[in-house]
Amino acid sequence: MESHGPKPTINNVARSPTAVPPNGKASRSSSRAFLLLLPLIVLPCVVQLAYTDFWMHAAAGRWILENRAIPHQNIFTYTAREHPFIDHTWLSQVVLYLCWLIGEVPAVRIFQIALVVLSFATLWRFWIRQGAPASLGLVVFSTAIFVSAPRFSPRPELFAAVGIALYLTHLYEFAQARRRHLWWLPAYMLLWVNAHGGMLTGLIIIAAFLCGQALDALRQRTQRRAAGGADSSCGGASASGLRHISAVMLTTTLVTFINPYGAQYYSALNPARLKIFTYQLTEWWSLLRAWPSMDLLTQTIIVVLGVVTAVCIVCRKERFSRSSALLFLAACYLLYTARRQVWTFAQICMVIIAVQTSGLPSVASLPVQLRRLGTAVACLVLGAMTFHQYARLRQAGIPLGLSVFWEDPPKGAADFIEKHTLQLRMYNYMDDGGYLAWQLYPQNLLFIDQLNACGTDLLQWDDKMVDGREIQSVVDHFNFDSMIITNEYFNSGLVQYLANSSDWAMVYWDAVSCLYLRRIPAFSEIIASDEYRALVPHGYRTRRGADNGNAIRAETERAISSGIETAALHITTGKLRLRMGETRRARTAFSRAAQLNPWDSRAFSGLATVCLLEGNDVSAARYATRALALNPRWSLPWKTLAQTHMHREDHRRAAKCLMQATRFASPADDAHRSLGLLLFQLNENKRSVEHLTIWLRSHPEDLDARFTLAQAYGSAGYAEQAREVFREITVAFPGHAPAWYGLASMEAQLGESDAAINALSESIRLDSRMRSLAQSDTAFASIRAHPEYRKLTQ
């Protein structure tokens, strides 16, 4: 019997036969397909707890529970104690701290996984109920999960992700008559507004959806009037439906004021405060600013996901929805303003694609071969995303596990402070503020934390310290008596200042962090007993005059015994052993580092260097290859691998390895020099010129490289450029006979007979062996008849 149900629209598309799976079996099968996505979702959540802002939020949650109050001003720093603080995330901070109390890292990770899975499971359920193809869903979800994965850290943003998923699905289901009301949205907002400041995204979603529904209704009303039809309904959304969404939006907006700060909650929108987020926090950078730092796969997925969503909106005219169009524009705008919105962008795109593809022919109606092909493509994409997810984690060097990754936070320095019960007025970097607040508060306050409850003036002071500008003026202004430095900044201008200053003493070092104390009477005993005199923070460079190997060994052993055993400490120890020629002990140190962190490419690169020095090219190549498997964008293992090929006289492979090294090396790296010299031997003169030129920009004093550059110019047919380089060499090194000889040959090729004779004469005067070379050199064919040439070569 023919069905006479309502015509499918955005208001009743749920009733269309194409909007649901054909049968319960297909629905259950599609639901089980979500299980295939779980490894991709869970994988980034089961690495060791790295240096995220979890510690900052957990410290704030602890303070809230201990004080039974919500903070209204800065609580962790001495530099901004009176600065107003609106803690938008107080509820999630309490939850994260309670998770830590219950089971530390495992409990935190379980809670994190639960929220991430809940957000995507909500969207997958919506996808299946729309009747969108499950195979297409696997492709869309796997790519969206991949680009969103960097945001899967234990932080308040997880609550926002769940809120966005619920808001999107509830709104569309109400418009499709799957839900009778939207009064759950204000209830969700009551939690959201106290868990994360991103609740504004929820209001944007409702507003965009409401505007789109109103525009659809207005358009269809106009069409009906033009056709002379009745106007009893608003078409795409009924008048009562629009009133309901409007009432829910108004209620939801009012609910946002139910927080500990009331209307002051919105003071965070102050442009001065927003400027803080984009000042130093890379996650708040605009998309254009952050784009170069993204990997190619992430860039590609963002573009493709956006294009596919736009095509789905525009091309399926029979299902065109202005709500979807406005939501997509909102998603693009959010992503454009801040890279951290990539997860929100992906969620909105997934929902829109689900709605726009829900009217496609049922998968069950397709030929078996097409269904199998779709399933195969979906599994291939899912497998590729999982592989790249795993590779990205390996490259980050953070191993899998449910424990803390101690290679980043300054735990050793903080333990030293607690052990000696020091009361300090310390300087610290913003990135370290979270963990230091977690471990040192309330005994010690910080210079700066990660809660952004400060003015831009403090960030400007911090910039001067980070950049090494006007350090002394900042020290005097804040009267620092101590500084905690982590290994990310061991080669900074600040560390150079401290290492060369007689006013500061390094009393703790473990290659992850170090602690400097000012030489004042209060610290005299600690400095006398614990100062490191032979080492500086970067570890493998000694102070001037500190050549005593025994002192270096003693201080290294002290660091190993007194600090936390980390791969970074053993890697630095291995480098020190290599510097002192102790290859056997270096091997032991690097091997221990590899045991502590099998994903640290530095350990295997160090082992490769040891094997190379021992003449074991096979093992050196194996370790270098393993280092590259962990971090293919590192030049040092490529250079080591090139050396093993050079020892086997496989110059072509060596050149390929050096070419890879130069891709990831700085212009001042000697990989450019080595490649330039090797390419000249291989008679690839133009490429040799390119790399030698790069090298000489930062090393103009390198005579051998400059001489080879001149030869490469000449061999490539650039006689004038070769002549100029030879002239530069003869001016800088007048006694360099080969340079005079090369200059003579270039002058001869350019038809400058007299200049060629003069240069040849000088080269023979400096080295008589040049005479025999000139006798058979075809470069002088044009001047062989010259009388002076005959005299010089006789």
C-alpha positions in Angstrom: 0.0 0.0 0.0 1.3 3.4 -0.9 2.3 5.6 2.0 0.8 9.1 2.2 3.2 10.5 4.9 4.4 14.1 5.0 6.8 15.4 2.4 10.4 15.1 3.7 11.7 18.5 4.9 14.2 19.6 7.5 11.3 19.4 9.9 10.2 15.9 9.1 13.0 14.2 7.3 13.3 11.7 10.1 10.0 10.1 8.9 11.3 9.5 5.4 12.2 5.9 4.6 15.7 7.1 3.5 16.4 8.7 6.8 16.8 5.4 8.8 18.6 2.2 8.2 16.6 -0.4 6.3 16.3 -2.8 9.2 17.3 -3.5 12.8 20.1 -5.8 11.7 21.7 -3.1 9.6 21.4 -0.7 12.4 23.1 -3.0 14.9 25.8 -3.7 12.4 26.4 0.0 11.8 26.5 0.6 15.6 29.1 -2.1 16.0 31.2 -0.5 13.3 31.9 2.3 15.9 34.0 -0.2 17.8 36.5 -0.1 14.9 37.1 3.6 15.7 37.9 2.9 19.4 41.6 2.2 18.9 42.0 5.4 17.0 40.2 7.3 19.8 41.9 5.6 22.7 45.5 5.5 21.4 46.4 9.2 22.1 44.8 8.8 25.5 47.0 6.0 26.8 50.4 7.5 26.5 52.2 8.5 29.6 50.9 11.8 31.1 53.1 14.4 29.5 53.6 18.0 30.3 50.1 19.3 29.7 48.2 21.9 31.7 46.6 19.1 33.6 48.8 19.9 36.6 47.6 23.5 36.6 43.9 22.5 36.6 44.5 19.8 39.2 46.3 22.3 41.5 43.3 24.7 41.1 40.9 21.9 41.9 42.8 21.0 45.0 42.8 24.6 46.1 39.0 24.8 45.6 38.4 21.7 47.7 40.8 22.6 50.4 39.5 26.1 50.8 35.9 25.3 50.0 35.7 28.4 47.9 36.0 29.5 44.3 39.0 31.8 43.5 38.3 35.4 42.6 41.9 36.5 42.2 45.2 35.1 41.3 46.2 32.5 43.9 49.5 30.9 42.7 51.8 33.9 41.8 53.4 36.7 43.8 53.5 39.0 40.8 49.8 39.3 40.2 48.2 38.5 43.6 45.5 41.1 43.3 44.7 40.5 39.6 41.1 39.5 39.1 40.6 35.8 38.2 37.4 34.4 36.7 37.8 30.6 36.9 35.5 29.4 34.1 36.7 25.8 34.6 36.4 25.4 38.3 34.0 22.4 38.1 36.2 20.5 35.7 39.2 21.3 37.8 37.5 19.7 40.8 36.6 16.7 38.8 40.1 16.2 37.5 41.6 16.5 40.9 39.1 14.0 42.3 40.1 11.6 39.6 43.7 12.0 40.6 42.8 11.3 44.3 40.9 8.2 43.3 43.5 6.6 41.1 46.1 9.0 39.9 47.0 8.6 36.2 44.9 5.5 35.4 41.8 7.2 36.8 42.5 10.4 35.0 43.0 8.5 31.7 39.8 6.5 32.2 37.8 9.6 32.7 39.5 11.3 29.7 38.7 8.3 27.5 35.1 8.2 28.7 34.5 11.8 27.7 36.2 11.6 24.3 34.3 8.3 23.5 31.1 9.9 24.7 31.5 12.8 22.3 32.1 10.7 19.3 29.6 8.0 20.2 26.9 10.7 20.4 27.8 11.8 16.9 28.0 8.3 15.6 24.6 7.5 16.9 23.3 10.5 15.2 25.0 9.5 12.0 23.4 6.0 12.0 20.0 7.4 12.9 20.2 9.7 9.9 20.7 6.7 7.7 24.0 8.0 6.4 26.3 5.2 5.0 28.4 3.6 7.7 31.4 3.1 5.4 31.4 6.8 4.7 31.0 7.4 8.4 34.2 5.4 9.1 36.1 7.6 6.6 34.7 10.9 8.0 35.1 9.9 11.6 38.6 8.5 11.3 39.9 11.6 9.6 38.1 13.9 12.0 39.4 12.0 15.0 42.9 12.2 13.6 42.9 16.0 13.3 41.2 16.4 16.7 43.5 14.0 18.6 46.0 16.7 19.7 43.1 18.1 21.8 42.4 14.8 23.6 44.3 15.8 26.8 42.9 15.7 30.3 41.7 19.2 30.4 38.3 21.1 30.7 38.0 21.2 26.9 36.8 17.6 27.1 33.5 18.8 28.7 33.0 21.3 25.9 33.4 18.5 23.3 30.6 16.5 24.8 28.5 19.7 25.1 29.0 20.5 21.4 28.1 17.0 20.3 24.9 17.1 22.4 23.8 20.5 21.3 24.3 19.7 17.6 22.5 16.4 17.7 19.6 17.6 19.8 18.9 20.6 17.6 18.9 18.6 14.4 16.8 15.8 16.0 14.3 18.4 17.2 14.1 19.9 13.7 13.5 16.4 12.3 10.7 15.7 14.9 12.8 13.1 16.6 12.7 15.1 19.8 9.7 16.7 21.4 11.6 19.5 23.1 15.0 21.0 23.7 14.8 21.7 27.4 17.8 19.4 28.1 20.0 22.1 26.5 19.7 24.6 29.4 20.4 21.7 31.8 23.6 20.8 29.9 24.5 24.5 29.9 24.3 24.6 33.7 27.2 22.1 33.8 29.0 23.5 30.8 29.2 27.1 32.0 30.9 25.9 35.2 33.2 23.4 33.5 34.6 25.3 30.5 34.5 28.8 29.1 33.8 27.4 25.7 30.1 27.4 26.5 29.9 30.4 24.2 30.3 27.9 21.4 27.0 26.3 22.6 25.3 29.7 22.3 26.7 30.3 18.9 25.4 26.9 17.7 21.9 27.6 19.0 21.9 31.1 17.5 23.2 29.9 14.1 20.7 27.0 14.0 17.8 29.3 15.0 18.7 31.9 12.4 18.9 29.2 9.7 15.5 27.7 10.6 14.0 31.2 10.5 15.4 31.9 7.1 14.2 28.6 5.8 10.8 29.3 7.2 10.7 32.8 5.7 11.8 31.4 2.3 9.2 28.7 2.2 6.4 31.1 3.4 7.3 33.4 0.6 7.2 30.6 -1.9 3.8 29.5 -0.7 2.4 33.0 -0.8 3.6 33.3 -4.4 1.9 30.1 -5.3 -1.3 31.3 -3.6 -1.2 28.5 -1.0 -2.3 28.6 2.6 0.1 30.1 5.2 -0.8 27.9 8.2 2.8 26.8 8.7 6.3 28.1 8.4 7.4 25.3 6.1 10.9 24.2 7.1 10.2 24.8 10.8 6.8 25.5 12.3 6.1 28.7 14.1 5.7 26.8 17.3 9.1 25.1 16.7 10.8 28.5 16.1 9.2 29.8 19.3 10.4 26.8 21.2 14.0 27.1 20.0 13.9 30.8 20.8 12.7 30.1 24.3 15.3 27.5 24.8 18.0 29.8 23.6 16.8 32.6 25.9 16.7 30.2 28.9 20.1 28.8 28.0 21.6 32.3 27.9 20.1 33.1 31.3 21.5 29.8 32.7 25.0 31.0 31.8 24.6 33.5 34.6 24.3 30.7 37.2 27.9 30.5 38.1 30.0 31.8 41.0 30.7 35.1 39.3 27.3 36.0 37.8 27.5 38.6 35.1 31.3 39.1 35.8 31.7 35.7 34.1 31.6 37.5 30.8 34.4 40.0 31.8 36.7 37.4 30.3 35.7 38.7 26.9 37.6 41.8 27.6 40.0 42.4 24.6 42.9 43.0 27.0 42.4 39.5 28.4 41.9 37.9 25.1 45.2 39.4 24.0 46.9 37.3 26.6 45.7 34.1 25.0 47.3 35.0 21.6 50.4 36.5 23.1 52.3 33.3 24.0 49.8 30.4 23.8 50.3 28.7 20.4 47.0 26.9 20.7 45.2 30.3 20.5 47.1 31.3 17.3 45.0 32.0 14.3 44.8 29.3 11.6 46.9 31.3 9.2 49.6 31.8 11.9 49.6 28.2 13.0 49.3 26.7 9.5 53.0 26.3 8.7 53.6 24.4 12.0 50.9 21.8 11.1 51.9 18.5 9.3 50.9 18.0 5.7 48.3 15.3 6.6 46.5 17.5 9.1 46.4 20.4 6.6 45.1 18.1 3.9 42.3 16.6 6.1 41.2 20.1 7.3 40.9 21.3 3.7 39.2 18.2 2.4 36.8 18.0 5.4 35.8 21.6 4.8 35.4 21.2 1.0 33.3 18.0 1.4 31.0 19.7 3.9 30.6 22.7 1.7 29.8 20.5 -1.3 27.3 18.5 0.7 25.5 21.7 1.6 25.5 23.3 -1.8 25.1 20.4 -4.2 22.2 18.7 -2.5 19.7 21.4 -3.2 16.6 19.3 -2.3 18.1 19.1 1.3 19.6 22.5 1.4 19.4 23.9 5.0 20.4 27.4 6.0 21.0 26.2 9.5 23.7 23.8 8.2 25.2 26.6 6.1 25.3 29.1 9.0 26.8 26.4 11.3 29.5 25.6 8.7 30.4 29.3 8.4 30.5 29.5 12.2 32.8 26.5 12.3 35.1 28.0 9.7 35.2 31.3 11.6 36.1 29.6 14.9 38.9 27.6 13.3 40.2 30.7 11.6 40.4 32.6 14.8 42.1 29.8 16.8 43.7 26.6 15.9 42.4 25.0 19.1 38.9 25.0 17.6 39.9 22.2 15.1 37.9 19.7 17.2 34.8 21.9 17.1 35.2 22.4 13.4 35.4 18.6 12.9 32.3 17.9 15.0 30.2 20.4 13.1 31.4 19.1 9.8 30.5 15.5 10.8 27.0 16.4 11.8 26.4 18.4 8.6 27.7 15.6 6.4 25.4 13.1 8.2 22.4 15.3 7.6 23.2 16.1 4.0 24.0 12.4 3.0 21.0 10.9 4.8 18.9 10.9 1.6 21.4 8.8 -0.4 20.4 5.4 -1.6 20.5 2.7 1.1 23.8 0.8 1.2 21.8 -2.4 1.2 20.4 -1.5 -2.2 23.8 -1.1 -3.8 25.5 -3.9 -5.7 27.6 -6.2 -3.6 30.8 -5.2 -5.3 30.2 -1.5 -4.6 29.4 -2.3 -0.9 32.6 -4.3 -0.6 34.6 -1.6 -2.3 33.2 1.0 0.1 34.0 -1.1 3.1 37.5 -1.7 1.8 38.1 2.0 1.3 36.7 2.8 4.7 39.0 0.2 6.4 42.0 1.4 4.4 41.4 5.0 5.5 40.8 3.9 9.1 44.0 1.8 9.1 46.0 4.7 7.6 44.7 7.1 10.2 45.5 4.7 13.0 49.0 4.1 11.7 49.7 7.9 11.3 48.3 8.4 14.8 50.8 5.9 16.2 53.6 7.4 14.2 52.8 10.8 15.5 52.9 9.6 19.0 56.2 7.8 18.4 57.7 11.0 16.9 56.6 12.9 20.0 58.8 10.5 22.0 56.2 9.9 24.7 55.7 6.1 25.3 52.5 4.3 25.9 51.6 3.8 29.6 49.4 4.9 32.5 52.1 6.8 34.4 53.7 10.2 34.5 56.2 11.1 31.8 59.0 12.5 33.9 61.1 13.7 31.0 59.3 17.1 31.0 58.2 18.5 34.3 60.8 20.0 36.7 60.1 17.4 39.4 63.7 17.0 40.4 64.2 20.7 41.0 60.9 21.0 42.9 61.9 18.0 45.0 65.2 19.7 45.8 63.3 22.8 46.9 61.0 20.8 49.2 63.9 18.7 50.6 65.8 21.9 51.7 62.5 23.7 52.7 63.5 26.7 50.7 61.4 29.8 50.6 62.1 31.4 47.3 61.2 34.4 45.1 61.7 32.4 42.0 61.6 33.0 38.3 59.9 30.3 36.2 58.7 29.9 32.6 55.0 29.9 32.0 55.1 26.3 30.7 56.5 25.1 34.0 53.9 27.1 36.1 51.3 24.3 36.2 53.5 21.6 37.6 55.3 24.0 40.0 52.0 25.2 41.3 51.0 21.6 41.8 54.1 20.6 43.8 55.3 23.8 45.5 52.2 25.7 46.4 51.5 27.1 49.1 55.1 27.0 50.4 56.3 28.8 47.3 54.5 31.2 45.0 55.4 31.5 41.3 56.5 34.3 38.9 53.8 33.2 36.4 51.4 30.3 36.1 49.2 28.9 33.3 45.9 30.4 34.4 46.4 33.6 32.4 45.3 35.7 35.4 47.7 38.5 34.8 48.2 41.5 32.6 50.2 41.7 29.4 52.8 43.7 31.2 53.9 40.5 33.0 54.1 38.7 29.7 56.3 41.4 28.3 58.6 41.1 31.3 58.7 37.3 30.8 59.5 37.8 27.1 62.6 39.8 28.0 63.8 36.8 30.1 63.0 34.2 27.5 64.7 36.2 24.7 67.7 37.1 26.8 67.0 40.9 26.6 67.6 43.2 29.5 67.8 40.2 31.9 69.5 42.2 34.6 66.8 44.9 34.6 64.1 42.2 35.0 66.1 40.5 37.8 66.4 43.8 39.6 62.8 44.7 39.1 61.4 41.5 40.6 64.4 40.8 42.9 64.6 37.2 42.0 66.7 35.0 44.3 66.2 31.8 42.3 65.4 30.5 38.8 64.0 27.1 37.6 65.0 26.4 34.0 63.7 23.3 32.0 65.7 21.7 29.2 63.6 23.4 26.5 65.5 26.6 27.4 68.9 25.2 28.2 70.4 26.9 25.2 68.6 30.2 25.8 70.1 33.6 26.4 69.0 33.4 30.0 71.0 30.3 30.7 74.1 31.9 29.0 73.6 34.8 31.4 73.4 32.6 34.4 76.3 30.4 33.4 78.6 33.4 32.9 77.5 35.3 36.0 79.4 35.1 39.3 76.2 36.1 41.1 74.4 32.8 40.4 75.1 29.2 41.3 73.5 26.1 39.8 72.7 23.8 42.8 70.6 21.2 41.0 70.7 19.7 37.6 69.3 16.5 36.1 69.2 17.3 32.3 65.4 17.9 32.6 65.6 20.9 34.8 68.0 22.9 36.9 67.8 25.3 39.8 69.9 28.4 40.1 70.3 30.3 43.4 71.5 33.8 43.9 74.7 34.1 45.9 73.2 35.7 49.0 74.0 34.7 52.7 70.7 32.8 53.0 71.8 30.3 50.5 75.6 30.1 51.3 75.5 26.7 52.9 73.5 25.1 50.1 75.7 26.6 47.4 78.8 25.4 49.2 77.6 21.8 49.4 75.6 21.5 46.2 76.9 23.8 43.5 77.7 22.4 40.1 81.0 23.9 39.1 82.1 21.9 36.1 78.8 21.6 34.3 76.3 24.0 32.8 72.6 23.3 32.1 73.1 22.0 28.6 75.4 19.4 30.2 77.9 18.6 27.5 79.6 22.0 27.4 81.9 22.8 30.3 82.7 26.1 31.8 85.9 27.9 30.8 88.8 26.3 32.6 86.6 23.4 33.8 88.6 20.8 31.8 88.9 18.4 34.7 87.3 15.1 33.5 87.2 13.8 37.1 85.1 16.8 38.1 82.7 16.3 35.2 82.3 12.6 36.0 81.7 13.3 39.7 79.0 15.9 39.0 77.4 13.7 36.4 77.3 10.7 38.8 75.9 13.0 41.6 73.1 14.1 39.2 72.2 10.4 38.5 72.2 9.4 42.1 70.4 12.5 43.5 67.8 13.2 40.8 65.1 11.3 39.0 66.4 8.7 36.6 65.3 9.9 33.1 66.3 9.1 29.6 67.3 12.7 29.1 69.9 12.5 32.0 71.5 9.3 30.6 71.5 10.8 27.0 73.3 13.9 28.3 75.7 11.7 30.3 76.4 9.7 27.1 77.2 12.9 25.2 79.6 13.9 28.0 81.3 10.5 27.8 81.7 10.8 24.1 83.2 14.3 24.6 85.8 12.7 26.9 86.5 9.8 24.5 84.9 7.2 26.8 82.9 5.3 24.1 82.2 2.3 26.3 80.6 4.3 29.1 78.8 6.3 26.5 77.3 3.1 25.1 76.1 2.2 28.6 74.5 5.5 29.1 72.7 5.5 25.8 71.6 1.9 26.3 70.1 2.8 29.7 68.3 5.8 28.1 66.8 3.5 25.5 65.5 1.2 28.2 63.9 4.0 30.1 62.2 5.4 27.0 62.2 3.2 23.9 60.6 6.0 22.0 63.4 8.5 22.5 65.2 8.8 19.1 68.1 10.6 20.8 69.2 7.4 22.6 69.4 5.4 19.4 71.1 8.2 17.6 73.7 8.2 20.4 74.2 4.5 20.1 74.7 4.9 16.3 77.4 7.5 16.9 79.1 5.2 19.4 79.1 2.3 16.9 80.4 4.6 14.2 83.3 5.6 16.3 84.0 2.0 17.1 84.0 1.1 13.4 80.9 -1.0 13.5 79.1 0.4 10.5 76.4 -2.3 10.4 75.3 -1.6 14.0 75.6 2.2 13.4 73.3 1.9 10.4 70.8 -0.2 12.3 70.6 2.2 15.3 70.4 5.3 13.0 67.5 3.6 11.1 65.7 3.0 14.3 66.2 6.6 15.4 64.8 7.7 12.0 61.8 5.4 12.5 61.0 7.3 15.6 61.8 10.8 14.3 62.3 10.9 10.5 62.6 14.7 10.6 65.9 14.8 12.5 69.1 15.5 10.6 71.7 13.8 12.9 70.7 10.2 12.2 70.6 10.9 8.5 74.1 12.2 8.7 75.2 9.1 10.7 73.6 6.8 8.1 75.4 8.8 5.3 78.7 8.2 7.0 78.1 4.5 7.1 77.5 4.6 3.3 80.6 6.7 2.8 82.7 4.1 4.6 81.4 1.5 2.1 82.1 3.9 -0.7 78.4 4.0 -1.7 78.5 7.7 -2.5 75.1 7.8 -4.1 73.3 6.5 -1.1 75.3 8.8 1.1 74.2 11.7 -1.0 70.6 10.7 -0.6 70.9 10.5 3.1 72.6 13.9 3.3 69.9 15.3 1.1 67.4 14.2 3.7 69.5 15.7 6.5 69.6 19.1 4.8 65.8 19.1 4.6 65.6 19.2 8.4 68.8 20.9 9.3 69.4 24.6 9.8 71.4 26.5 7.2 74.4 26.5 9.5 74.4 22.7 9.8 77.4 20.9 8.4 75.1 18.6 6.5 75.1 21.3 3.7 78.9 21.3 3.6 79.2 17.5 3.5 76.5 17.2 0.8 78.1 20.0 -1.3 81.5 18.4 -1.2 80.1 15.0 -2.0 78.0 16.3 -4.9 81.1 17.9 -6.4 82.8 14.5 -6.3 79.7 13.0 -8.0 80.0 15.7 -10.7 76.6 17.2 -9.7 78.0 20.7 -9.7 74.9 22.8 -9.8 73.5 21.1 -6.7 76.9 21.3 -5.1 76.9 25.1 -5.6 73.5 25.3 -4.0 74.5 23.6 -0.7 78.0 25.1 -0.4 76.5 28.5 -0.9 74.1 27.9 2.0 76.9 26.7 4.2 79.2 29.6 3.4 76.7 32.2 4.4 77.2 31.2 8.0 80.8 29.9 7.7 82.6 32.3 5.3 85.9 31.4 6.9 85.8 27.8 5.6 88.5 27.8 2.9 88.0 24.2 1.7 84.3 24.7 1.1 84.9 28.0 -0.6 87.6 26.5 -2.9 85.3 23.6 -3.8 82.5 26.1 -4.5 84.8 27.9 -7.0 85.6 24.6 -8.6 81.9 23.6 -8.8 81.1 26.9 -10.4 83.8 26.4 -13.0 82.8 22.8 -13.7 79.1 23.9 -14.1 80.1 26.4 -16.7 79.8 29.5 -14.6 83.3 30.9 -15.2 82.6 34.4 -14.1 81.2 33.3 -10.7 84.1 30.9 -10.3 86.5 33.7 -11.1 85.0 35.9 -8.4 85.2 33.2 -5.7 88.8 32.4 -6.7 89.6 36.1 -6.4 88.0 36.3 -2.9 90.2 33.4 -1.8 93.4 34.9 -3.2 92.7 38.2 -1.4 91.9 36.4 1.9 94.7 33.8 1.5 97.4 35.2 -0.8 99.6 32.1 -0.3 97.0 29.6 -1.6 98.6 28.3 -4.8 95.6 26.2 -6.0 93.3 29.3 -5.8 95.7 31.3 -8.0 95.8 28.4 -10.4 92.0 28.2 -10.5 91.8 31.9 -11.0 94.3 31.6 -13.9 92.2 28.9 -15.6 89.0 31.0 -15.3 90.7 34.1 -16.7 91.9 32.0 -19.6 88.5 30.7 -20.3 87.1 34.2 -20.2 89.7 35.4 -22.7 91.7 37.5 -20.2 95.2 36.4 -21.3 97.3 38.8 -19.3 95.3 38.3 -16.1 95.6 34.5 -16.7 99.4 34.7 -17.1 99.8 36.8 -14.0 97.7 34.4 -11.9 99.4 31.4 -13.3 102.8 33.0 -12.6 101.8 33.6 -9.0 100.6 30.0 -8.5 103.9 28.6 -9.9 105.9 30.9 -7.7 104.1 29.6 -4.7 104.1 25.9 -5.7 106.3 24.7 -8.6 104.1 21.6 -9.1 101.6 23.9 -10.7 103.9 24.1 -13.7 103.4 20.5 -14.7 99.6 20.8 -14.2 99.5 23.8 -16.5 101.3 22.0 -19.3 98.5 19.5 -19.9 95.5 21.5 -18.7 93.1 22.2 -21.6 91.8 25.2 -19.8 94.9 27.1 -21.0 94.4 26.2 -24.7 93.6 29.8 -25.6 96.9 31.1 -24.3 99.3 28.3 -25.2 100.8 30.5 -28.0 101.4 33.3 -25.5 105.2 33.8 -25.0 104.9 34.2 -21.3 102.9 31.0 -21.0 105.7 29.1 -22.7 108.3 30.6 -20.4 106.2 29.6 -17.3 105.6 26.1 -18.4 109.2 25.3 -19.6 
